[in-house]
Amino acid sequence: MLTIDDVTVRLGGRPILEHASASIPTGARVGLIGRNGAGKSTLMKTLIGEIEPDDGAISRSSKLKLGYIAQEAPDGAITPEEAVLAADTERAALLEESETCTDMDRLGDVHERLLAIDAYSAPSRAARILMGLGFDEEMQRQPLSTFSGGWKMRVALGALLFSQPDILLLDEPSNHLDLEATLWLENFLKSYPATLLLISHERDLLNKVADHILHLQGGQLTLYPGGYDSFERQRAERAAQLESAKAAQDKQRARLQDYVARNSARASTAKQAQSRAKMLAKMQPIAALMEDPSLSFDFPNPAELKPPMITMDMAAVGYVEDTPILRRINLRIEPDDRIALLGRNGNGKTTLARLLAAQLPAMEGQVNAPGKMKVGYFTQYQVEELSGDDTPLEHMTRAMEGKPHSAIREQLGRFGFSGNRATQQVSKLSGGERARLALALITRDAPHLLILDEPTNHLDVDAREALVQAMNDYTGAVILISHDRHMVELSADRLVLVDDGTASEFSGSMKDYIDLVLGLNQPRKDKDDKPDRSRKKSSSKSRAEARAIKADLARAEKAMGELQAERSAIDQAMYEPANANSKLADQPMSELLSQRAQLTDQLEEAEAQWLALGEKLEALQGA
């Protein structure tokens, strides 16, 4: 068991963890979540001993091996295969000893241990891990110095997984992975035999892998059983209970303060007043539910464009003359499309995005778009290139040169940078806040087309949900590249597969694509089958209807959560009136029963509506 006991960590005098405690059961797969800047990575570094806690302690058995990815990616002349194999230090040491040992008894022990740890099958295990992370046989034998930073971090992840630690610590492992590698990692972690602590903001990964959620908020840790969806339900109920408890405590505090004020000066009641004053001083305040009102995405809607927005006819694109990366691209993009680009990293998704953004010219064929079309193109490079010394207001003022101050403030406010938040230095913003600023900058001219290339890497779960809502409300077209399946499923109504040197419509759903990647339910191809262009093109009306249904689904889910929380508060008032909301606690049982019955009816109606909307969306997407 891994135990976090009353741990406090202060960085720069500011408390990050405050008397945080949790016990991680042996063999548990725990998702560590929290808002950006909450201190998740700080907790990880404390667990591995990189940061010493100011108070409290971390305890685990000394025999347990801890595994964590180092900040620096591996590099040099060694290959990915060699780097992964070297991660098993015991195997490497035993193999070296077997080459030089002259003591026959010791040599026998060495070979016996090599067999026990399955050392001779290690190369094939390493190859399978690297293959799952996207390295083909040729890539596995190239020097690490030839790879980009993202691919080197994949090697670091592969080495960690290969070493099979007793406690595996992963901090956003899918940030450098495409969807295909993320799916492989998910399946690997689902069957991981030891304890796992995983920082992730991906709902699907947390739901499929985690059997507990460790929530870090306000420096405190709370462990919930189940995956992410289960956590959200429990958090809604806990929020209702906290609100009730806080209201009751505020009422009690007011009574005590009133008694002390009225009776301190009278000799006959001074002792009782003093006793109540001590009680008041010892009363620990119950924190109100912490929500971030600044969390916001609101893309400005563009002026209307006549369809089609972009047409591509046998287009080719690349970086080296006469050596296109993609050929024979035939696509038509409508002004209100929501398109997700699928395919492994390196297949050309970003290259296609740059062609659509007119950053690369077509080498062959035709690409037609209206001259007045505006494009907002988001990449991680824009986040990294923001000047840390400047404020959001200074960045936006330069980008919107000549525009009135009120318009600049309005654009910043759309993305949560209002008031003093607009005048903070960028260096003091979290990764998620910087991503929001980059989104604010690229949408300042109300673009007709938004191209979002991995927009979620620095966003927590709540911010991702806000981004999905903003995309669904936006009236322009969206091209999305993301390994977040939840985001793709909620926002995209067309899928384009970038593979085999071209880009073409993928006629199935996201689930069909996942099955294709995992080798499940492969469809039988008929030679007589011919592409039906009328089926490939969803009508503008159908796409708009799908987006409207998705927005209604999100509202229905929120309504269900609120109704469940209200009903939980009434249940508490009925069975634990001492800890219940003061307003509810004062009501007669008959009124509480009546209110509960009404809420139950409303909840059943909301659930029926949610199911009906889900079936309607499924039917529409399957049509």
Salt bridges, closest charged atoms under 4 A:
ASP6 OD1 - HIS19 ND1 3.11
ASP55 OD2 - ARG10 NH1 3.95
ASP75 OD2 - LYS152 NZ 3.24
GLU90 OE2 - ARG113 NE 2.59
GLU97 OE2 - ARG106 NE 2.70
GLU172 OE2 - HIS201 NE2 3.18
ASP178 OD2 - ARG154 NH2 3.73
GLU186 OE1 - ARG485 NH2 2.60
GLU202 OE2 - HIS483 NE2 2.80
ASP211 OD1 - HIS212 ND1 2.84
ASP229 OD1 - ARG203 NH2 3.00
GLU232 OE1 - ARG203 NH2 3.42
GLU232 OE2 - ARG235 NH2 3.66
ASP250 OD2 - LYS246 NZ 3.07
ASP258 OD2 - ARG262 NE 2.86
ASP292 OD2 - ARG35 NH2 3.51
ASP292 OD1 - ARG421 NH2 3.65
ASP298 OD2 - ARG414 NH1 3.26
GLU334 OE2 - ARG332 NE 2.47
ASP336 OD1 - ARG543 NH2 3.51
ASP336 OD2 - ARG547 NH2 3.60
ASP337 OD2 - ARG494 NH1 2.58
ASP337 OD1 - ARG543 NE 2.66
GLU364 OE2 - ARG327 NH1 3.14
ASP390 OD2 - ARG398 NH2 2.86
GLU410 OE2 - ARG414 NH2 3.88
GLU433 OE2 - ARG421 NH1 3.45
GLU454 OE1 - HIS483 ND1 3.14
ASP460 OD2 - ARG35 NE 2.83
ASP462 OD1 - ARG235 NH2 3.89
GLU465 OE2 - ARG203 NH1 3.30
GLU465 OE2 - HIS486 NE2 2.79
ASP484 OD2 - ARG464 NH1 2.71
ASP493 OD2 - ARG547 NH1 3.23
GLU505 OE2 - ARG494 NH2 2.11
ASP515 OD2 - LYS511 NZ 3.20
ASP526 OD1 - ARG524 NH1 3.49
ASP532 OD2 - ARG535 NE 3.39
ASP552 OD1 - ARG555 NH2 2.60
ASP571 OD1 - ARG596 NE 2.48
ASP586 OD2 - LYS251 NZ 2.96
